[in-house]
Amino acid sequence: MASEFRISDGIVFVTFSGILSSDALRDAFQRMAEIEAESDPVSNRLVDISATEGVNLNFNSMMGLADMRMKAPLKNATKTAVVTGNLVQHGFARMFHTLNKNPNITIQIFSSESEGLAWLRAEP
């Protein structure tokens, strides 16, 4: 699986392709932690998993990944829009959303990038 990061208009865009796996997500979370450490304030992000071709995850790996994000020392509250393209992707995004216990991360799931961006750009 590959992940691509770019920052535009104050939003971190993360796009995944290939097979969505715990190792690849862990690597992406570590990259996100580096970006967050360099940013002040920490930017909102749009995570697009709609181009992934499959999922190689289970509950235990999702719990471990959620635990990583729970411990993330964020400087401010952030929003994460997750874009999914099918029911399997949506299900795993929903599982991560449910397991997220970091009070500084609000997650919503969308079926298009434009919907996700509209939510990210909306005033609190």
N, C-alpha and C positions, 0 to 999 in steps of 0.2 A: 504494500500500500504506500502511496505517496501522499504527502501533504504539502501544500503551498501556502505560504504566508505573505500577505501584503497589507500595507497600511494606506488607507485613502480617506480623506475627509474626517480624520479622527476616529476611524473605525478599523479594527483589525479584521481582515478577511482571511479565513482559513478554509481551504478547499481540499477535500479528501477524494482520492480515487483509488481504484483497486479493491482489495479485500479489507474491510474494516476489522482490525485486530487489536488486542490489548497492547501488544508491543508498540504498534504504530501510534496508538492513541497516547500511550505513556510518553513516547518521544515527542509528540506534538504538545502534550501538556508541559513537558520540560521546556520546550521552545517558548510556549506561551508565558511560562514563569520568567524566562529571561526578558521577554518583551515587557512584561509587567514591572520587573525590577528597574528597567531603564525608563519607564514612563511615569510622568507625574502631571496630571492625574492618569490613572489606569483607564485605557480606552474600552468602550463597548466593543463587542465582537460579533461577527456573523460567521457561523460555522456551517459550511455546506457539505453535507454527506450524500447529496442526491446522485452524484456520479459514481458512488461506490458500486461494486459489482457483487458484493456479498458480505456477510458478516461472520466473523469467527470470534465470537464473544460469548460469555456466559455470565450468570449472576455474580459469581465470585469475582471475576475480573472487573465487572462493572462496579462492584462495591469497592474494590481496591482503587480504581480510577477516581471514583467519587470521593474517597477518603483523601486522595492526593489534592483534589481541588478544595476540600473542606479545610485543609491546612494551609492553603495559599494565603500568604500575608499581603492582602490587597490594601492599597492606600485609600481606596474609596469604593463605594458601591458601583457595581457594573451590571450591564445587561448583556445576555448572550442569546442571540437569535439562532436557532438551529433549523436549517432547511433540509427537509427530507423529500424523497421522491416516491417512496412506496411504503406499504404497511410494515414491512420488516424494519426498515430504517426508522420509521416513526415509533415503532415499539421500543427499539433500543434507545432512541432519544428520550422517550417518555420514561424509561427505566432510569436513565441518568438524571433526568429532571426530578424524579421522585426521590432518588438517593442523595441529591445535592442538599447538603446541610450547611453550606457556607452562607451566612446571612448577608454577605456582600455581593452575592451572585444571584441574579434573577434570570431564570431561563424560560423562554417561550419557544414553541415549535411551530414552524410555518411550512407551507407547501410551495412557497416561491420566495426568491430573493427580494423581490419588491415589497412583499408584505413584511418580511423581516426587517428590511431597512426602514420602512415607515414606522414600525414599532420602536426601533433603536433611536430614530431621530425625533420621536415624539417627546414633548416636554414631560417631565415627571408629574 
